[in-house]
Amino acid sequence: MNAPDEFPNEHIREVPHSVEMEQSVLGALLLNNEAIDMLGGLRSEHFFRYEHRLLFETIQKMIVAGRTADVVTVYEHLQTAGHVDRTGGLPYLNALANNTPGSANVARYAQIVIDRWKLRGILAAADEIGSMAYNRNGMEVSEIIALAQSKFEPLAESRASEPRFIGEYLAPVVEEIDEQSHGAPSKAIPTGFRDLDWRLDGGMNDGELFILAGRPSMGKTALAMAIAMYVAECKGTVLVFSMEMPGKQLTQRGISLQGGIPLPRIKNGSKMTDEDWPRLTSAVAGLAEMPLLLDESAGLSLAEITSRARAAKRKHGLKLIVVDYLQLMTGGEGEGRTQQVGSYSRGLKSLAKNLGVPVIALAQLNRGLEARPNKRPLMSDLRDSGEIEQDADTILFLYRDEVYNPDSPDKGVAEVIIGKQRNGALGVAHLAFIGEHAKFGDLQGGYIPVPRTKPRQQRGFEE
């Protein structure tokens, strides 16, 4: 009889798991409760078999509560919870304890259980992404790729295995203080603006989320680009997600900033003067070598921003990420707009912390503030604020009085109002603003308030 060429179950593969390792972890805990300290990041969901998840949760809760977890006490706890039939009862608990060689290698057993869970996660993600590739349902290929990266990247990350005593953080902190006392520069990333950096205690710290908010025409993008270009020129690679302004317009602004050429002349070459051309040549040469990455894709999701930022970090290293602007992101958790925007700010804070770089996210303000006599922004003016105030480390409001009052004595002056600073004081930084260049700079000699010659409006009483 000829052997068949194929067997019906030949291509059916077993889901990655190790019952023996799961049993060894549970048995080790029953024999030695102190072995729980050697499990690293093992969690109940890492177990493949449902009864093992229940047993691990039960044993873990008992040990954490300070109760002894052995065969008898665990069995009693299962009886009380009504889980005996689901977990095999006393015979299975006895088998776990009797067939485990000991707890010496429990850390290795736990790691194998975690590794098998990761393999199952890879297969599940691959299956989900494969289905999307066959049935896109209107999704762009780039969206599917970003989703795939967001599925796989958490599997590559490892949680901190255990907390550290504060004493372990002392040495690097004291060393940094000592270095700076002897003239070493601050490790904060400077913005390039003297007054703003002073009020931010040196600049932006790694892992922090900065919100730069303002009404339209205040210059949010111009200020963010000025900071981005300064960091790129002095510190390293900067990634800008520009969901509102095309890359061409950002480049035009960059040439204007770098070359000191009025922006209208950059936009219309017929207005260029003889003095402008050497400046243009110099600006182009400088920008060509600048490590400034521009992503002009519209309507990016948090998953897409995260995956692209991670890729840029791997390829080029990053010193700063700019997102312009928060409310133009898409997707998000929750049905309401407030909940969605809150998920964006929460995700960007997580991105900053995980990549170890500061993130500047631009944000719009509610138009309601324009009905007030004093139009300087308040925290309550953040549009779709949700959790923005909670998630951000620092919130900056950009305000130029001349936008609302053409005869303002503060013409050419911009206020950067520090509405929140988690590790510093509130206050106002004053910058110079040159409209024809859409450019911010330092005020020569600092800010000197100019007294008004007359009130903006009648007070409603006779003098």
Secondary structure as the mmCIF struct_conf table of DSSP 4:
data_model
#
loop_
_struct_conf.conf_type_id
_struct_conf.id
_struct_conf.beg_label_comp_id
_struct_conf.beg_label_asym_id
_struct_conf.beg_label_seq_id
_struct_conf.end_label_comp_id
_struct_conf.end_label_asym_id
_struct_conf.end_label_seq_id
HELX_LH_PP_P HELX_LH_PP_P1 ASN A 2 PRO A 4
BEND BEND1 ASP A 5 ASP A 5
TURN_TY1_P TURN_TY1_P1 PRO A 8 HIS A 11
HELX_LH_PP_P HELX_LH_PP_P2 GLU A 14 VAL A 15
BEND BEND2 PRO A 16 PRO A 16
HELX_RH_AL_P HELX_RH_AL_P1 VAL A 19 LEU A 31
HELX_RH_3T_P HELX_RH_3T_P1 ASN A 33 MET A 38
TURN_TY1_P TURN_TY1_P2 GLY A 40 GLY A 41
HELX_RH_3T_P HELX_RH_3T_P2 SER A 44 HIS A 46
BEND BEND3 PHE A 48 ARG A 49
HELX_RH_AL_P HELX_RH_AL_P2 TYR A 50 VAL A 64
TURN_TY1_P TURN_TY1_P3 ALA A 65 GLY A 66
BEND BEND4 ASP A 70 ASP A 70
HELX_RH_AL_P HELX_RH_AL_P3 VAL A 71 ALA A 81
TURN_TY1_P TURN_TY1_P4 GLY A 82 GLY A 82
HELX_RH_AL_P HELX_RH_AL_P4 VAL A 84 THR A 87
TURN_TY1_P TURN_TY1_P5 GLY A 88 GLY A 88
HELX_RH_AL_P HELX_RH_AL_P5 GLY A 89 ASN A 98
TURN_TY1_P TURN_TY1_P6 ASN A 99 ASN A 99
BEND BEND5 SER A 103 SER A 103
TURN_TY1_P TURN_TY1_P7 ALA A 104 ASN A 105
HELX_RH_AL_P HELX_RH_AL_P6 VAL A 106 TYR A 134
TURN_TY1_P TURN_TY1_P8 ASN A 137 GLY A 138
HELX_RH_AL_P HELX_RH_AL_P7 VAL A 141 ALA A 156
BEND BEND6 SER A 161 GLU A 162
TURN_TY1_P TURN_TY1_P9 ILE A 166 ILE A 166
HELX_RH_AL_P HELX_RH_AL_P8 GLY A 167 SER A 181
TURN_TY1_P TURN_TY1_P10 HIS A 182 GLY A 183
HELX_LH_PP_P HELX_LH_PP_P3 ALA A 184 SER A 186
BEND BEND7 LYS A 187 ALA A 188
STRN STRN1 ILE A 189 ILE A 189
BEND BEND8 GLY A 192 GLY A 192
HELX_RH_AL_P HELX_RH_AL_P9 ARG A 194 ARG A 199
TURN_TY1_P TURN_TY1_P11 LEU A 200 GLY A 202
BEND BEND9 GLY A 203 GLY A 203
STRN STRN2 MET A 204 MET A 204
HELX_LH_PP_P HELX_LH_PP_P4 ASN A 205 ASN A 205
TURN_TY1_P TURN_TY1_P12 ASP A 206 GLY A 207
STRN STRN3 LEU A 209 GLY A 214
TURN_TY1_P TURN_TY1_P13 PRO A 216 SER A 217
BEND BEND10 MET A 218 MET A 218
HELX_RH_AL_P HELX_RH_AL_P10 LYS A 220 CYS A 234
TURN_TY1_P TURN_TY1_P14 LYS A 235 LYS A 235
STRN STRN4 VAL A 238 SER A 242
BEND BEND11 MET A 243 MET A 245
HELX_RH_AL_P HELX_RH_AL_P11 GLY A 247 GLY A 259
TURN_TY1_P TURN_TY1_P15 GLY A 260 GLY A 260
HELX_RH_AL_P HELX_RH_AL_P12 LEU A 263 LYS A 267
HELX_RH_3T_P HELX_RH_3T_P3 GLY A 269 LYS A 271
TURN_TY1_P TURN_TY1_P16 ASP A 274 GLU A 275
HELX_RH_AL_P HELX_RH_AL_P13 ASP A 276 ALA A 288
TURN_TY1_P TURN_TY1_P17 GLU A 289 GLU A 289
STRN STRN5 LEU A 292 ASP A 295
BEND BEND12 ALA A 298 GLY A 299
STRN STRN6 SER A 301 SER A 301
HELX_RH_AL_P HELX_RH_AL_P14 LEU A 302 HIS A 316
BEND BEND13 LYS A 319 LYS A 319
STRN STRN7 LEU A 320 ASP A 324
HELX_RH_3T_P HELX_RH_3T_P4 LEU A 326 LEU A 328
STRN STRN8 THR A 330 THR A 330
BEND BEND14 GLU A 333 GLY A 336
HELX_RH_AL_P HELX_RH_AL_P15 ARG A 337 LEU A 355
TURN_TY1_P TURN_TY1_P18 GLY A 356 GLY A 356
BEND BEND15 VAL A 357 VAL A 357
STRN STRN9 VAL A 359 GLN A 364
STRN STRN10 LEU A 365 LEU A 365
HELX_RH_3T_P HELX_RH_3T_P5 ARG A 367 ALA A 371
BEND BEND16 ARG A 372 ASN A 374
HELX_RH_3T_P HELX_RH_3T_P6 MET A 379 ASP A 381
STRN STRN11 LEU A 382 LEU A 382
TURN_TY1_P TURN_TY1_P19 ARG A 383 ASP A 384
TURN_TY1_P TURN_TY1_P20 GLY A 386 GLU A 387
HELX_RH_AL_P HELX_RH_AL_P16 ILE A 388 ASP A 391
BEND BEND17 ASP A 393 ASP A 393
STRN STRN12 THR A 394 TYR A 399
HELX_RH_3T_P HELX_RH_3T_P7 ASP A 401 VAL A 403
TURN_TY1_P TURN_TY1_P21 TYR A 404 TYR A 404
TURN_TY1_P TURN_TY1_P22 PRO A 406 ASP A 407
TURN_TY1_P TURN_TY1_P23 PRO A 409 GLY A 412
STRN STRN13 VAL A 413 GLN A 421
TURN_TY1_P TURN_TY1_P24 ARG A 422 ASN A 423
BEND BEND18 GLY A 424 GLY A 424
STRN STRN14 GLY A 427 ILE A 434
HELX_RH_3T_P HELX_RH_3T_P8 GLY A 435 HIS A 437
TURN_TY1_P TURN_TY1_P25 ALA A 438 ALA A 438
STRN STRN15 LYS A 439 GLY A 441
HELX_LH_PP_P HELX_LH_PP_P5 ASP A 442 LEU A 443
TURN_TY1_P TURN_TY1_P26 GLN A 444 GLY A 445
HELX_LH_PP_P HELX_LH_PP_P6 PRO A 449 ARG A 452
BEND BEND19 THR A 453 LYS A 454
BEND BEND20 ARG A 456 GLN A 457
BEND BEND21 GLY A 460 PHE A 461
#
